[in-house]
Amino acid sequence: MKMKIFFLSLVSALSFSCSDDMYTPDAAVKATFKSMFPKAIFVDWEMEAGYVNAEFTHDGTRKDAWFETNGTWLMTETDIRSSDIPAAIKNALNQSEYADWRIDDADYLEFADADPMYVLDMEKGENEVDLYFAADGTLKETKKDSDLKHHIP
């Protein structure tokens, strides 16, 4: 799995390095980023919805970090394996109306000003929803899946 993540990260980094429209954040954003993620590799910066986003690999895990343009950290999204979803969330999912849906993707969201959340992208046939769980298994929100590639702060 780590080799697959590394390969995908490498391909992503190479494809972005060929782009003519690379975004470069201000020094304040870079300083905050470096202090939070000192081992980050394959970093790709972009401006999205008024926020600065860094897509990168840190300790073998794919992440997205979101910042204000002044360098203030807002949120980090970390890709997680289904096997790393906490048992409380798995139990809650198995007792919900989504018990027979397939987990397509799972993310762990950390926020500057809120409790962390787990987001499960669920599929059943043509239907897709994002389920937002607290670590204790409480379902906090259900959203119809959108085409956004990130959970924008």
Secondary structure, DSSP 8 states (H G I E B T S, - for coil): -HHHHHHHHHHHHHHHHT-S------HHHHHHHHHH-TT-EEEEEEEETTEEEEEEEETTEEEEEEE-TTS-EEEEEEEE-GGGS-HHHHHHHHTSTTTTSEEEEEEEEEESSS--EEEEEEEETTEEEEEEE-TTS-EEEEEE--S-SS---
